[in-house]
Amino acid sequence: MTTSDLVKEMCQKQGISIAALAKNLGQTRQNFYKKLQRDTLTLTELKQIAEVLDANFEQLFRMPDGTKFSLKSENKKRTVLPLVGSAFEPGGAKEAIERIQDKELSEIAQAEMYYFSAQADNCVKIVENYLSSEDIMLRLSADMLYTFANLTLGNAREAQSSREDVYKCLKWVFQEDETNEKKASCVFAFYVISIFIHIPPEENIPPLEKYIPYLPIGQRLFATSLFAHEQYLKKQYAKAQGLVQSAFLMSDGVYPIPTIYLKCVEAMCQINQKAQEEARKSVSFA
């Protein structure tokens, strides 16, 4: 079986088209088809394909005496800010964290819980261990939490250093042409920090709305709240409210943290439109 046949068979099993796979890899359909036809996919691309298809990648060497040596790339489907992206009933954050089986991702979720419950010190203690992580999802999550926790604690220099690291990660994923999921997570992290501390993104930063579809649903809802917040800052209140309403229509469950932020943006827009009663309802819902 050729590499091309193998990729096509895996795509069929996972219910994804070759064109969709190419798009997730950040490649044009034509270019990706040519690589399949010529059997010129690189080892890095094969690992990326495994990640997109939620599979493990393994390369095997068999010696003349039958001894086997293998290179494995186990797929850990990690996301940024796992607690933010989790669906759970209000008041069930602790149980949601306990359901995360990935130990390192669970620690990031616990740090999120500390931050949202006004325990910035405890948040910093956890995430500072992941600021140099080779896993970009852990690193981006740590950078975001480290930025906001340190701003809460009055440590502006530390906050700035982690914001700069997000920018480094963003540049790297685009230079290396990583998957759209990784690009989306970097763009997401950059906008999270920029919008909440009211620093306009540089002109060379990719638009958030272009990469929102590549995020998991929970993070997508939170990202939509950022986009709506950005429109609010531009005094585009009707557009911001429309984004909030669209976000709730695409939700497939209860995502308490994104919901709070979406409703707060909605309330701010309603206040500026003199709709005080509606604003009270939005705040009460949040």
C-alpha positions in Angstrom: 0.0 0.0 0.0 1.4 3.4 -1.0 1.5 6.4 1.3 -1.2 8.0 -0.9 -3.5 4.9 -0.5 -2.9 4.9 3.3 -3.8 8.5 3.7 -6.9 8.1 1.6 -8.0 5.1 3.6 -7.5 6.8 6.9 -9.4 9.9 5.7 -12.3 7.6 4.6 -12.4 5.9 8.0 -12.4 9.3 9.8 -15.0 10.8 7.4 -12.8 13.6 6.2 -12.1 14.5 2.6 -8.6 14.9 1.2 -9.4 18.6 0.5 -10.4 19.1 4.1 -7.3 17.4 5.3 -5.1 19.7 3.1 -6.9 22.7 4.5 -6.3 21.6 8.1 -2.6 21.1 7.2 -2.5 24.7 5.9 -1.9 23.5 2.3 -3.7 24.1 -0.9 -5.7 21.1 -2.3 -3.6 21.1 -5.5 -0.3 21.1 -3.7 -1.3 18.3 -1.3 -2.7 16.2 -4.1 0.7 16.5 -6.0 2.5 15.3 -2.9 0.2 12.3 -2.6 0.7 11.4 -6.2 4.5 11.8 -6.1 4.7 10.1 -2.6 6.7 13.0 -1.3 5.1 13.6 2.1 7.7 14.4 4.7 8.0 12.8 8.1 6.8 16.0 9.7 3.7 16.1 7.4 2.9 12.5 8.2 2.9 13.4 11.9 0.7 16.4 11.3 -1.7 14.2 9.3 -1.9 11.8 12.3 -2.7 14.7 14.6 -5.5 16.0 12.3 -6.9 12.5 12.0 -6.7 11.9 15.7 -4.4 9.0 15.2 -1.0 7.8 16.6 2.0 7.8 14.2 4.6 5.1 14.4 7.7 4.4 12.2 9.2 1.0 12.5 12.7 -0.3 11.7 13.2 -4.1 11.6 16.7 -5.4 11.8 18.0 -8.6 10.1 17.8 -10.5 13.3 14.1 -9.5 13.8 14.8 -6.8 16.4 12.4 -3.9 16.1 13.0 -0.2 16.7 10.1 2.3 16.5 9.5 6.0 16.6 6.1 6.8 18.0 4.2 10.0 18.0 1.3 9.5 20.4 -1.5 11.9 19.6 -2.6 13.8 22.7 -5.5 16.0 21.5 -4.8 19.0 23.7 -6.4 22.4 23.5 -5.7 25.7 25.0 -7.5 26.7 28.2 -9.2 23.3 28.7 -11.5 24.5 31.5 -12.7 27.5 29.5 -13.5 25.1 26.7 -15.3 22.5 28.9 -19.0 21.9 29.0 -20.4 21.4 32.5 -23.3 22.4 34.7 -22.8 25.7 36.7 -21.0 24.8 39.9 -19.4 21.7 38.4 -16.0 23.1 37.5 -14.2 20.8 40.0 -15.8 17.7 38.6 -15.0 18.9 35.0 -11.3 19.2 36.0 -11.4 15.7 37.5 -12.7 14.3 34.2 -9.6 15.5 32.4 -7.4 12.4 32.2 -4.3 14.2 30.8 -2.3 15.1 34.0 -0.6 18.2 32.5 -3.8 19.5 30.9 -5.6 18.9 34.2 -3.0 21.0 36.0 -3.6 23.8 33.5 -7.4 23.5 34.1 -6.7 23.7 37.9 -4.7 26.9 37.3 -7.7 28.3 35.4 -9.9 27.5 38.3 -7.5 29.3 40.7 -7.4 32.4 38.4 -11.2 32.6 38.1 -11.6 32.2 41.9 -9.2 35.1 42.7 -6.2 32.9 43.6 -3.7 34.4 41.3 -0.7 33.3 43.4 -1.7 29.6 43.1 -2.3 30.1 39.4 1.2 31.4 38.9 2.8 28.6 40.8 1.2 26.0 38.5 1.7 27.7 35.1 5.2 28.8 35.6 6.2 25.2 35.1 4.8 25.2 31.6 6.1 28.5 30.3 8.8 26.7 28.3 6.9 23.6 27.5 7.5 22.0 24.1 3.8 21.3 23.8 2.4 24.5 22.3 -1.1 24.1 23.8 0.3 23.9 27.3 2.7 26.8 26.7 0.1 29.1 25.2 -2.3 28.3 28.1 0.4 29.0 30.6 1.3 32.3 28.9 -2.2 33.6 28.9 -2.8 32.7 32.6 0.6 33.9 33.6 -0.1 37.3 31.9 -3.4 37.9 33.7 -2.4 36.4 37.1 0.7 38.6 37.2 -1.3 41.7 36.1 -3.6 40.9 39.1 -0.6 40.7 41.3 1.0 43.9 40.0 3.9 42.2 38.2 3.8 44.0 34.9 7.3 42.8 33.7 6.4 39.2 34.1 3.0 39.8 32.4 4.8 41.4 29.4 7.3 38.6 29.0 4.6 36.0 28.7 2.7 38.2 26.2 5.9 38.4 24.1 6.2 34.6 24.2 2.7 34.2 22.7 3.9 36.4 19.8 7.0 34.2 19.4 4.8 31.1 19.3 2.5 32.8 16.8 5.4 33.6 14.5 6.8 30.1 14.8 3.6 28.2 13.8 3.2 30.4 10.7 6.8 30.2 9.7 6.8 26.4 10.1 3.4 26.2 8.4 1.9 24.1 11.2 -1.7 22.8 11.2 -4.6 25.3 11.2 -5.6 24.1 14.7 -2.2 25.2 16.0 -2.4 28.5 14.1 -5.9 29.1 15.5 -4.7 28.5 19.0 -1.9 30.9 18.7 -4.1 33.6 17.1 -6.7 32.9 19.9 -4.1 33.4 22.6 -2.7 36.6 21.1 -6.2 38.1 20.9 -7.2 37.0 24.4 -4.4 39.0 25.8 -4.6 42.0 23.4 -8.3 42.5 23.7 -8.6 42.2 27.5 -5.8 44.6 28.2 -7.0 46.9 25.4 -3.8 46.8 23.2 -4.8 46.8 19.5 -3.2 43.8 17.6 -0.4 44.7 15.2 -1.4 44.9 11.6 0.5 41.8 10.6 -1.5 39.6 13.0 -4.0 37.3 11.2 -7.7 38.2 11.8 -9.3 36.2 14.7 -12.5 35.5 12.8 -10.5 33.6 10.1 -9.3 31.0 12.6 -12.3 30.7 14.9 -13.7 27.7 12.9 -10.6 25.7 13.7 -11.0 25.9 17.4 -13.0 23.3 19.5 -16.6 24.5 20.3 -15.9 25.7 23.8 -12.9 27.8 22.8 -14.8 28.9 19.7 -17.5 30.3 21.9 -14.9 32.2 24.0 -13.2 33.4 20.9 -16.5 34.7 19.6 -16.9 36.7 22.9 -13.5 38.2 22.1 -14.5 39.2 18.6 -17.7 40.6 20.0 -15.7 42.5 22.6 -13.5 43.9 19.9 -16.6 45.2 18.0 -17.9 46.7 21.2 -14.6 48.6 21.6 -15.2 50.0 18.1 -18.7 51.0 19.1 -20.2 48.5 16.7 -22.9 47.5 19.3 -25.4 45.9 17.0 -22.7 43.8 15.3 -21.3 42.7 18.7 -24.8 41.6 19.9 -25.3 39.7 16.6 -22.1 37.8 17.3 -23.3 36.9 20.8 -26.6 35.6 19.5 -24.9 33.6 16.8 -22.5 32.0 19.4 -25.4 30.7 21.4 -27.0 29.3 18.3 -23.9 27.2 17.6 -23.4 26.0 21.1 -24.0 22.2 21.7 -24.0 22.3 25.5 -23.6 24.3 28.6 -20.2 26.2 28.6 -20.4 28.4 31.7 -17.2 30.4 31.3 -17.7 31.5 27.6 -21.3 32.1 28.5 -20.4 34.6 31.2 -18.1 36.5 28.9 -20.7 36.5 26.0 -23.4 37.8 28.3 -21.2 40.5 29.7 -20.4 41.8 26.2 -24.1 41.7 25.5 -24.9 43.7 28.6 -22.2 46.3 27.8 -23.8 46.8 24.3 -27.3 47.0 25.8 -26.2 49.6 28.3 -24.7 51.8 25.5 -27.9 51.4 23.6 -29.9 52.5 26.6 -31.6 49.1 27.0 -31.2 49.0 30.8 -33.7 46.3 31.5 -32.2 43.9 28.9 -28.8 44.6 30.3 -30.0 43.6 33.8 -31.3 40.4 32.4 -28.0 39.6 30.6 -26.0 40.3 33.8 -28.4 38.2 35.9 -28.1 35.3 33.4 -24.3 35.5 33.5 
